[in-house]
Each structure stands twice: as structure tokens, then as C-alpha cells.
């Protein structure tokens, strides 16, 4: 079956309005940090014109690019929280990664060696960051599948 692409003009007005609100928030956050579009584009690995499109709320910009902007603002972002409870449970395998990271951190705190604590803490942070990336990817995929579904 051929892939169906939905033209941004065909998106429901509520979705377009939310993308525009998101864009306005991104602009406000970027400006409050005193950074230019070019600086943000460089950090995100995109062009300045693409950054300008994001800030205009262009729905044709790739979702991953919007998610990258959000993650730039909040690295603890968990898009999985946007999904209904049943969908969020699909990310349950990552719970074991989170538990492992927590156990490593606890072990580090119980140790007296500060160098070991820093090393273990760094590993725990890397594990948690990877788990967060996996959760965000799952949520982004679910959102993409949603947008690929037939219009309302």
C-alpha cells in the first residue's frame, strides 16, 4: 500500500493552532536565553532558514526537528507522557534501564571514593539519557503514525 502524505493544509485547525503555540513558545524561550536563530540552528544541526520556519510554526518541518528544539529547551522532556496510559506502557522495557541507573547511583552514594562516585554517576546519567531518547523516539513514532492516519 502506498504511503499517504497529509498536506499540512489538511491538518485540523486545532493541530495547526497547537503547532503555532509551540512555535511562539520556542521563540520566547530562545529570546529569553539571549540566543539568535543562527546559534540555535547550529546547536540543532539545522539551517537558520529551517529554524525560522520552526519559529513561524510551519507544520511541514519534520517532527524530529521540533522535538530537537523542545529537547534543547528541556533535556528531561518525556514525550511518552503525551500518550494515553495504554500506549505509555509500551515503553515499559525502559523501566528496567531506569531502575538500573537508580541502583548504580545508590551504589555510588554508598561508596566513599568520590572518583568512583563521579564515574558511576556519569554512567547512570548516560543510561538514563539513553532511556529518555528511546522513550522520545517511541513517542515521536506514535505521533508520526497518528499524522499518517487518514484525516479526521
WORA-V651389 format. One record per pair of residues at least 6 apart in sequence whose ideal C-beta (glycine too) atoms are under 8 Angstrom apart, sorted by the first residue. I is the first residue (numbers start at 1). J is the second residue. Records with the same first field share a line. If there is no record, write none. Layout:
I=J, J
This chain:
3=148
4=148, 150
6=147, 148, 151
8=16, 58, 59, 60
10=151
11=59, 147, 151
12=151, 152
15=59
16=57, 59
19=57, 59, 66
20=57
21=57
22=57, 66, 70
23=54, 55, 56, 57, 58
24=57
26=54, 55, 69, 70, 73
27=55
29=73
30=37, 40, 55
37=48, 51, 52, 55
38=48, 51
40=51, 69, 72
41=47, 48, 50, 51
43=72
44=51, 65, 68, 69, 72
45=68
46=65, 68
50=61, 65
53=60, 61
54=61, 65, 66, 69
63=140, 143, 144, 147
64=140
67=77, 79, 136, 140
70=77
71=77, 136
75=129, 132
76=132
77=132, 136
78=132, 135, 136, 139
79=135, 136, 139, 140, 143
80=87, 88, 91, 135, 136, 138, 139
81=88
82=139, 143
83=139, 142
87=142
90=138
91=134, 135, 138
94=131, 134, 135
97=127, 128, 130, 131, 134
98=128, 131
100=127
101=124, 125, 127, 128, 131
102=124
104=120, 121, 123, 124, 127
105=120, 121, 124
107=120
108=116, 117, 120, 121, 124
109=117
111=117, 120
